[in-house]
Amino acid sequence: MAGIIEIAQREGEARGEARGEARGEKRGMLQKALSTAKNLKAMKVLSDEEIAKATELTLEQVKAIAV
């Protein structure tokens, strides 16, 4: 009986770790895109629409970035 509980606990921990890693990856990718967009806006070479397309951010996200 204890073996089944231990297996279930390990499986639950593994799922939790995988979810946490996926969330962290997603957050990291968003932060990188926001940083890139901020740098592009500061260069004043591309329009907000072009920056949104290049970074895969929404136009609203790009417009909200202050430089």
Secondary structure, 3 states (H helix, E strand, C coil): CHHHHHHHHHHHHHHHHHHHHHHHHHHHHHHHHHHHHHHHHHHCCCCHHHHHHHHCCCHHHHHCCCC
